[in-house]
Structure formats: C-alpha cells, structure tokens
Amino acid sequence: VENAMKFDVTTIAAAPGELITVILTNAGTLPKNVMGHNWILVIAGTDPVAFAASAASEGANGYIPAKLKDKILAFVGLLGPNETGEVTFTAPTEPGEYPFLCSFPAHCFVGMKGVLVVKK
C-alpha cells in the first residue's frame, strides 16, 4: 500500500530452527529520509514500541540501535521508495512470540509491527 505505515504480513509462523527468508519492499514514493522502512526481528519479551523509541535517535545507523544489538535476531536495513531488501535467518529454536517492527520514527507506534510465532 503506497506510503502506508504497515506491513502486509503481520504474523509469520515458523517451526523451531526453520530457515526463513523475509523480503521487504518499500512500496512508497516518499524519500527515504521522510518515509523509509526497515524490518527488525527482536528476541521474545522485547517491547517493540520501547525498542523503536530507543532507535529514534539512531538515524545515522538506519534506526538500528547499536546499544540494543543483543536484542536483534535479524534485520533488513532502511529502504527508500521502491527499494527491496531481504534477510535469511534461522528461526529461534525456543517456541514463543518474537516481535518484528519498523524502527523508523513513529512507524511502530502507528502499527508497523508484527510477530514471528515459533511453535512445534
């Protein structure tokens, strides 16, 4: 959806240890510095809104906060209009709910987030 602040997939189901590829395309038309998008998968129990708030001052790093790198499981870097990025990773082996989000300022707050559900 053009210039919308939402992911078209908000739930990803996976088996423990499953290989997953996420392909993110920014379908927007606004410049990256105004409406860039990224995709960050974080460890279970991480509050995605709090994570995004911590990332807001990390524009130079594509809003991927170095101080929280221990909470990041996988990510697709910041994308501008009509750019596509992808990441392939192994799903956690521990069943649970692993949040994912866009950490561009305000995007997670308005709902640009989801969850990877790992279950046997």
C-alpha positions in Angstrom: 0.0 0.0 0.0 1.6 3.2 -1.1 3.0 5.4 1.7 1.2 3.3 4.4 2.9 2.6 7.6 2.1 -1.1 7.9 3.5 -4.4 6.9 1.3 -6.5 4.6 2.3 -9.6 6.7 1.9 -9.2 10.5 2.2 -12.8 11.6 4.8 -15.3 10.5 4.5 -18.9 11.6 7.7 -21.0 11.9 8.9 -24.3 13.3 11.9 -24.2 15.7 15.1 -23.8 13.6 13.3 -23.3 10.3 15.1 -21.3 7.7 13.1 -18.2 6.8 13.6 -15.5 4.2 11.9 -12.1 4.6 11.8 -9.9 1.6 10.8 -6.3 2.3 9.8 -3.8 -0.4 9.1 -0.2 0.3 6.1 0.4 -2.0 6.1 4.1 -1.1 7.0 7.1 -3.1 8.3 9.5 -0.5 12.1 9.9 0.1 13.9 7.5 2.5 14.6 10.3 5.0 10.9 11.1 5.2 9.3 7.6 4.9 12.0 4.9 5.0 11.2 1.4 6.2 13.2 -1.4 7.8 12.4 -4.8 9.3 13.9 -5.8 12.7 13.2 -9.1 14.4 13.9 -9.0 18.2 14.1 -11.5 21.0 11.0 -12.7 22.7 9.9 -10.4 25.5 11.1 -7.3 23.8 8.6 -4.4 23.8 8.7 -3.3 20.1 7.4 0.2 20.9 10.2 0.7 23.6 12.7 -0.7 21.1 11.5 1.8 18.4 11.7 4.7 20.9 15.3 3.8 21.6 16.0 3.6 17.9 14.5 7.0 17.1 17.8 8.8 17.6 19.8 6.3 15.5 19.1 7.8 12.1 22.8 7.6 11.1 22.6 3.8 11.7 19.3 3.3 9.7 17.4 3.4 13.0 19.1 0.2 14.1 20.4 0.9 17.6 23.9 -0.4 18.3 23.1 -0.3 22.1 20.3 -2.9 21.6 22.1 -5.2 19.1 21.9 -8.0 21.7 18.1 -8.0 21.2 18.2 -8.2 17.4 17.9 -11.6 15.7 17.7 -10.5 12.1 17.0 -7.3 10.1 16.6 -5.7 6.7 18.2 -2.2 6.6 16.4 1.0 5.8 14.9 1.1 2.4 13.8 4.1 0.2 11.0 4.2 -2.3 10.7 1.1 -4.5 13.8 -0.5 -2.9 13.8 -4.1 -1.8 15.9 -5.8 0.8 16.0 -9.3 2.2 17.3 -11.4 5.0 17.6 -15.1 5.5 17.8 -16.4 9.1 17.2 -19.5 11.2 14.1 -19.2 13.4 14.8 -19.5 17.1 14.7 -23.0 18.5 12.7 -21.9 21.6 9.0 -21.7 20.9 7.5 -18.3 21.6 6.5 -15.0 20.1 9.3 -12.9 18.6 8.2 -9.3 17.7 9.2 -7.6 14.5 8.9 -3.9 13.7 9.9 -1.0 11.6 12.0 1.3 13.7 11.8 4.4 11.5 10.5 7.2 13.9 6.8 6.8 14.7 6.1 3.8 12.4 5.9 1.2 15.1 3.7 3.4 17.2 1.1 3.5 14.5 1.1 -0.2 14.0 4.1 -1.1 11.7 4.9 -4.3 13.7 4.1 -8.0 13.8 5.2 -11.2 15.4 7.1 -14.3 14.4 5.4 -17.2 16.1 7.6 -20.2 16.7 5.8 -23.4 17.7 6.5 -27.1 17.4 
